[in-house]
Amino acid sequence: MTDTLEFVDEQSLEDLGRYAARARAVDAEGGMRLQAAGGVLAAWVGVLPGSGILAEGTVLGLRTFALATPADLDVIVPLGAISDRTHRGAGREFPIPPTRALAPWSALTPPRGPWEPAGALPGDLLAAVARDGLVEVSDAVRERGAAGGFVRDRVWARDVREASGPHPDLLTVDEGMPDPSTVVRAGGAFAAYALGFLAPGEPVAVFRSNRWTRLTAPGGHVLLR
């Protein structure tokens, strides 16, 4: 199994470090699943945990990186270990940390396809929904302590249309009603915002595959179950 990943340039390795830092801000004790096959690295992080046997409510982040040298790898390492190694300025090479992390979400494997297009959402709207949700969750935790977790779950389970209120970009031309294909939980907006995937003025494509929804933003992918 590969013990060192070689990225195509230094910028890519720096991007991995920034991605890990953002994921660590969401979950300080979290891990990143590094899956490399050939010349592509898929880097997965958990943003929101699911519940029940089917882990409904799970939200994952995904970024892919091009590798200069083919690799074969599938490990879960602590986010802190990735930050440490990318902070050192190792050029294009990334030695795989020897420490392993536990990540219950890693048992879930989103499908590779087929993914059916299901419209698009304004990235700016997703950012606004995420910011408003963070304020609401923060206020609830400050006022209610541990009980604020129930508010958090409710906030991120909302459809983004419910969270944002009326918005012209979410209405169909013929009926003036929300397009049902664009139903996306606010937790997806939170993940895209927190992981730095959104770009001002850029739309986010929505795709479906069985129980999964995928948001494809300029900076990465969010997968919701």
Order of alpha helices (4+ residues) and beta strands (2+ residues): beta-alpha-beta-beta-alpha-beta-beta-alpha-alpha-alpha-alpha-beta-beta-beta
